[in-house]
Amino acid sequence: MKDFFAFESIRDKEGNVVCYHISVVGTIEAEGVPHLRSDIGTSQDQKMSFGKITVHGLDRKIGILARETDSQTYYHSHDELDTVNVISFAAREKHADEVAELSEGDRVLLEGRAYLRSRPTSAHKELTITVTSVFLLGHQRAPKPHRMNSGLVPQAD
C-alpha cells in the first residue's frame, strides 16, 4: 500500500477556513514511536500520546497545505529519488492508548484536524495533526537480503 495524504478545508458561511481535516497513511519509524503522557491538563490526570508519521513521495500535496497555512512539517527532505515528510501528531484521551500501542514499522491511517504549533527556532509554525481516528493497517516487513545465485555469478576460467 502506498503512502497517502489528503486534506479538506472546513469553512464557515462567509467562506473563512475554520479548520483543515487531514487523512494520512504512512509508517511509524524509530524516531516517531509514540509515547504516552498521563499528567496533562489542569488536574494532571488527562492522557495524551505524541508521535510522528513518515510519508514518502507526497511532497506536492503536503506542500499545498503548508503554503496555505504558512507552516512546515517536522522534517522534510528530498532528492532525485524520493521526498520524505515527517509529520508530528498527538492523540487525546480515548485515542491516546490506541496510539501509544503503535510501534516502529507499523503502517497506519491517521485522520484528524490540522494544528499549527509555534516553534521558537523557526519563522514558520509546525503543521501537526490532532488525531480523531487511528487505524493500524499492518506492519512494514524488513527487506529481504538480496542473494545471488552462484550460477549467475561469472566464474573464473
Helices and strands as residue ranges (DSSP letters): E 4-11, E 17-27, G 30-32, E 35-40, E 46-56, H 59-69, E 71-72, E 75-78, E 83-92, H 93-100, E 106-117, E 125-139
